[in-house]
Amino acid sequence: MGKSSQKGITLVGCMIVLGVLSLLFSLIVPQRIWARHGLNEQAAIQTLQLYSGQLRQFHAIPGNGQYPVTLKVVTNDFIASSEDGLDWERDGYRFIYHRTSPQAFVLYGVPKDSGISGTRRFYVDQTGVVRSSPNGLAGPASGSVVEK
């Protein structure tokens, strides 16, 4: 009777491979999530700047002199999927438009899934200044102004 020469994967070898793969995933996955956060937040800022500009142009048209009740008046873009043109979702953010008076509006951008699609909340009004807040709803008193 001789030595048996069985070939195969041992339990220890399997555990080492799983340990290495777990380590690699733990390093890669958080970086991808934070990269996605950054992209979503940048898209939200650009969306707020775009619609703030369109609203101010609408207000400046001779004979208008006021902001529209709904954004459907100023665009036929993806907002058309919103029934009332007051709120919609894009790139992991939910946007909410509200005309506070004929001469003023607010437009909010909040993460659809806070901590997953983004962390900061954004605000813009008729001044065109985009402000952000890391927690709670951003508003005119939010200290952080987003640079263009």
N, C-alpha and C positions, 0 to 999 in steps of 0.2 A: 504494500500500500504506500503510495507516494503522497506528496503534498498536493492538495487541491488548489488550483489556481483560478479562483473565481474573480471575475472582474465586474466592477460596478461602482455605484456611488455609495459612499458610506454616509451615515447619519451626520457625522462630524463635518464632512465635506459639504454636505447640503446646508448645514447650519452656517458655515462660513460664507458660502455664496449668498444666502439670504441676508446675512448681516451686512455684507458689502453692498448689496442692492438697496437695503433699507437706508444705509448711510447716504448713498448717492441720491435717493429720492428725497431724503430729508434736507439735503442741500439745494436741490434743484427746484422743488415745488414752491417753497416760499418766495424765491426770486421771481418765478413766473407770475405768481399772484400779485406781487408788488409792482411788477412791470405792467400788468393789466390794470391795476389801480391807477397808475400814472397815465396810461393811455385813455382810460375812461374819464378821468378828471380833466385832462387836456381837451378832450372832445366836448365835455360839458361846458367848459369855459368858452370855447369857440362858439358853441351853440348859443349861449347867453349873449355873447358879443354880437353875433349875427342878428338875432332877433331884436335885441335892444336897438341896434342901428336901423333895422327895418321899421320898427315902431316909431323911432324919432323922425325918420324920413316921412312916414305916413302923417305924423303930426304936423310936419312943416309944409305939407302940400297946401297951397292957397285954397281956402274954402273948408278945409278939414278943421284945423285948430284944436283937435282933441284926439285922444288915443282911442283905438277901436275897442269894442267890447270883447271881441274874439280875435284870435290870431289868424283865423281863416281869411280875414279881409286882406292881410298883407302877404300871404303865401299860399301856394297850393302844394307845398312840400309834404313831408311825412305827417305833418299835423292833420292833414285831411283824414287820416285814419282815426283821429279823435272825433267823437261825435259832436262835441261842443266847441272844439278848437281851444279849450282852456287848459287841458293837461294831456301829456303824451309821454312815451318812454322812448329812449334812444341811448345806445352804447352804455347800458347799465345804469342810467340815470332816469329819474322821473322829473319832468318839467311841469311847473304850474304857473299859469299866467293869471293875473288879476288886475283889472283896471280899478284903482282905488278911487279915482275921480276922473272927470273928462281931461284933466291936465296931468294926471299921474298914473303910473302903473308899477307893478312889481312882478318880477319873474324869478321863480325859485328853481334851483336844480338840486335834487336830493338823491343819494344813492338808492337804487332800487332795492338792493340787499346790502345794508350797511355792513362794512367790514369785508364784504366779498366783492362787490362791484365798484366800491369806492369808499372813502372815509370822510372826505370833506363835503360840506354843504355850501351851496353858492346862492348868491342873491345879486340881482341887478335891478335898478329902477330907471326912471327917465333921465338921470344924470349920466348913465352909461358906464358907471364905475362898478366893476364886478368885485364883490366882497366874498370872503369865505370864512367858514367857521368849522373847526375840527369836531365840535359836538354841539348839538342843539341846532336850531334853525338859524341860518345866517340872516342878517338884516342890516339896516342902515348904520347901526351902532357897532357892527362887527369890525374889529380892529384890523383885520388882515385884508388889504387891498391886493387883488390879483393884478399883476403887471401884464400889459398887452404883449 
